[in-house]
Amino acid sequence: MPIPRVVGWPTPRLPAGSCTAVLKPDWLRVKAPQRERIGAVADLLLDLKLNTVCQEASCPNIGECFAGGTATFLIMGPGCTRACPYCDIDFDKSVRELDPSEPERLGEAVARLGLKHVVITSVNRDDLSDGGASQFVACIEQVRSRSPLTSIELLIPDFCGDWDALAIVMAAAPDVLNHNIETVPRLYKRARPQGLYERSLELLLRVRQSWPRVYSKSGLMVGLGENDAEVLEVLADLRRHQVDIVTIGQYLSPGPKHLPVDRFVTPEQFETFKRHGEQELGFLQVVSTPLTRSSYHAGEVQRLMQQHPR
């Protein structure tokens, strides 16, 4: 029997073993994007043979972002050397050479789209000696040469704790450095088996302490089996590690082979997370809504940097 449509508070948890294709609450319903609204961006990406996390990870905001002329570029993909069971990006453990033309094509896309703020992320490339750090740098250089006024946000993997690789990336001076904590520590073995909660926290602290002019950012999903108290504990950990910006969004299972949704968190609870993070813990910004993703409305970071210059 399908789970009834959730319309109020409290939101029930989904029964164990329930189908992932449950009826979503009203607040998670998104209209399918119209081809004419997203076509220009999609055609440009196809023309330049670029991947976006919007497409590869089945982001629910693709219509809004593409229609607004923005995209989060996914480099070194589309295959990922890690198989996180919440993620819709394909697993590929084979050794693949980096495409030396990718940074130039990305720079051209940013220029043609006229982006004021660009987000560049990647799949995990644990097969590479530097985890792909040099490719991030090449992309930054291309964007800066073609669009010098565009602010740059990087969403990086953990580089398996290779801090020399992190230093390579940071030497290129991105404006924002994002690394997602993803979930609460209790669920790491299940949801992020090749990641380490403490390692991700250490990466974020190193960024803040060694490159203080860079804004640090992290994000997590809810609905994977955590409880609200655990979310608050993660927020406290991130703030203790001097993170500036946090994003919180609802986990939506990509399909039956992925982790199921444990619960649908209400908009009211997302607002509670936001108030606690900003008013009690002191984050510069907490973006917390059901449809929030780590790069959703990322362009607002320019306003934040103007309000809190470094």
N, C-alpha and C positions, 0 to 999 in steps of 0.2 A: 504494500500500500504506500503511495507517495506521501511524503511529509506535507502537511497542510501549509498553505501560504502563511507566512509569519507577518503579522501586522501590528503587533504591540509588544509591550514589555511585561514580563521577562521573556527573552527569546529562549525556546527550549533547545537543548542539545539534540543532535541527531542520533538515532539509535545506532548501536554498534553494528557494523556490517551493512549499513544502509547504502543504497545506490548513490553514487556521486551526482547523478542527474536529477537532483531534487529541485522542486520549484523554489526559485529564489524569492526572497522578500522584495517588497515593492521598491525599497531603497537601493536595490542592486540591479534593477532593470535598466538597461541601456538600449536605446534605439539603434538598430543596425545602421551603420554609416551609409550614406548615399554615395554612389560611385563618383558623381560629379563634384562632390565636396572634398573627396580625398584623392581624386585621380591625379592631380598635378604632382603631389608629393610622391605617390606610389609610382607614377611613371618615371619621375626623376631618379628614384632609387633603383628602379629596374634598368634604366638607361646606364647608370653609373655602376651597376652590379654591386650595390651596397646592401648590407643586412641591417635591419633595425630590431631592437628588442620588442618594439611594438608588435611586429609581425611574428617573430620567432617565439616569443613567450605568450602570445595570444592575449595581449593587454586589452582590457575592456574599454580603455579610453582612446583607442586608436582613431576612432572617428573624430573625436573632439580635437586631438592633437594634430592629426593630418590636415583637418579642415583649417586649423589655425596656422598651418605652415611650419610645424615643428615636428621633430622626430628625435628619438634617442638612438644613436648609431651603435651597432653591435659589431665590433671588429674581431678579427682572428677566428671567425666562425664560418659556418653556423654550428658546427659540431663542438661539443664540450667534453673535456676529459674527465669530468665528474658526473655522476648519475644521481643527483639529488631527486628524491621521489616526489617532490612538490613541483618541479620545474618542467615546462613544456619544451625546453630546448633539447635537441637530440644529443644522445650520448655518443661519443666517438673517441675511442682511446688510441686510434692510429696516429702515428707521427706524421704531421702535415707541415710542409714548408709555408712560411708566411708569404703573403702576396706583397711584393715591394711596391706595387702601384696603389695599394689600398689607401694609404694616407693621402696621396695626391687626389684620388677620387673623392675621398671624404671632404677634403678642403674645398674642392670644387662644388660639392653639394651644399656646404654651408654658405659659400659665397652666392650661389644661384638662388638659394632660399632666402637669403638676406637675414639670417638668424642673428638675433642680439645675444642669445645665450644658447650654447650647445652642450649636450650631454653625450659623452663618449663612454661606452662600457664595453665589456668583452666577455666571451666565454672563458672558462678556466682553461689554461694551456699549460698543464703540469708537465707536458712533454718537452717544453722549451727550457733552456738553461736559465733564462731570466724571467720565465713565466709570461713573457710578452711585454715586459716593461719597455723595451726599446721601440716596440710598435706604438705604444701609447705616446712616447716622446715624438716619434715621427709624425703622428697625427696632430699633436699640439703645434708642432712647427709649421705644418701645412696650413692649419686654420689661422694661425697668427700671421702668416705671410700673405694670405688672401683676404682675411677679415680681421684686421688688427683691433677693432673695437668690440669684437665678440668675446664675451666672457666664456670661460671653459670650465665645465664640471666633468670630472672623471669619476666613474663608478668602477672600482677596481676589485679584483679578487684578493685573496690573502697572500698570494705568492708563496704559499707553503711556509710562511715565516721567514722568507729570504729578505732580510731588511736592506741588503745591498740593492736588490731589485726595487724596493720601495724608494730608496734614495735616488735611483736613476729617474724614476717617474717624477718625484718631487723636485728634482733639479730643473725640470722643465717649467716649473711654477704654474700649475693649474690654479684657477681662482677658488675652486671648491673641490675637496677630495671626499668622495663618498665611498664607504664600505659598509655593506649591510650586515647587521648582526643576525637578521632573518627571523629567529625564534628564541624561545626561552631555553636556558641551558639544559633543562630536564629532557627536552625533545631533540637535542642535537644528534644523538646516535640514530634516532629514527628518521629525522627530516634532513639532516646535513651530516651524513656519516663520515665524510672526508674533511669536515671542518672542525675547528676547535673554538669554543666560545671564548676562552681566555686569550687565544691567539688573535682573534678579531678585535677584542678589547685592547690588546697591546698595540696592534697596528694603529688604531685610532688615537691612542695616547701618544705614540711616537710622532704621528703627524702633527698633533697640536703642540707638542713640546719642541720639536726640532724645526718646524716650519710655522711659526705662530701667526704669520700673515695670511695663511691659507685657512679658509673656513672648512671645518670638518663636519661630516654629515653621516648619518646611518639610518637604517630603516628596518622595520620588522612587520611580519604578517601576524594576524590573529585569526583564530578559528581552526588551528591545527591540533588543539588538545590542551592548550595552556588555560590558566584561569586569570582573572583580572589582577589578582595579587601578584602573580608572576610577571605580568606585563609591567606593573609598577616597579618591580624589582629590577627588571632590565633597564627601564628608564633611569632609575637611580644609578645603576652601573655605568650607563653611557655618560651620564652627567659627571660622575666621579672621574671618568676618563676624558673629561673636558670636551665632549662633543658639543657642537653648536646647534645643529639642526637635526631633527628626527622626523621621519615619516612613518605612519602607521596605517595599514590598510587590511581589508578583509581578504583572507585566503580563499581562492576559488579553484577547486580541483580541475585541472585540464582534461581529465578523462579517467576511465575505470582502472588504468594501470598506475595511476598516481595516488597519493595520499588522499583520503576522503576529507570532506569538510566536517569538522567536529561540531561547530556551532556557527550561527550567524550573529555577529555582534551588532547591537543596535546603534544607530547614529547618536543616541544620547550617551552611550558609553564611550564612543569615540570622542565626543566632546569633553567627557570627563577626563580622558587620557590627555587631551590637549591642555585643558586648564591646569591639571596637575603638573604637567611637564613645564609649562611656561611660567605659571604663577608660583608653584611650590619649589620646583627644582631649578628654574632659571635658564632653561634653554632659550636661545634667541628666537627659535621658531619650532613649533610642533605642528606638522600638517597631518591631521588625523581625521579621516572620513572612510566610509566603507570602500570607496573606489580609489582611494589614494594608492599610488605606486611610487617607487623611489624617485622617479623622475617626473612625476605628474606636477604640472605647473611649476617646473623647475626654474622657468624664467623669472619667477618672483624673487629669486635669490639676488638678482641685481638690485631690487628695491631694498632688500635686507642689507646688502653690502653698503649701500648709500646711507642707510640709517645707522649702521654700526661699522664705520670705516676702520681699517687697520693700516 
